[in-house]
Amino acid sequence: MLKQFGEVKPGMEKDDVLDLMGTPIRTQRTQGKDRWTYVFYDNRIRFEKEVQFFEGNAIYAGDIKQPDAVKTAAAVDLVHEAKNREIDEQIARDVEKYRRAYEVYESQVKGDDKVRYVPTFEPIR
């Protein structure tokens, strides 16, 4: 199987790859590309190879490609986590700012900030 996989070349159509290698163990479609994974053993050594297709033609045949370190799910999650933290902090600052502004507004409407004259009365005898 390893020698057969060596015959898979970019530019081959899906039918040609199926005729040569048979049915893949796993298929996946992401970002407009089809990825077929083949697993086979040679002297108890496990090989996992993939063929990537775009518009029906092979564009890559070889070892399984790992995403760039920047594009891994964990890296993307860290970036989003940092952005979410910034947003949460901004929301907390805004809530505090508007709470204080409302307290000032409320005291102005009630007139708490003004000194009022309260007459004194003498009791009637």
NORUR-V389687 format. One record per helix or strand of 2 or more residues. SS is the DSSP state (hx for helix, st for strand). FROM is the first residue (numbers start at 1). LEN is the number of residues. If there is no record, write none. Layout:
SS:FROM:LEN, SS:FROM:LEN
//
This chain:
hx:2:5, hx:14:8, st:26:5, st:33:10, st:45:10, st:57:7, hx:69:3, hx:73:38
//
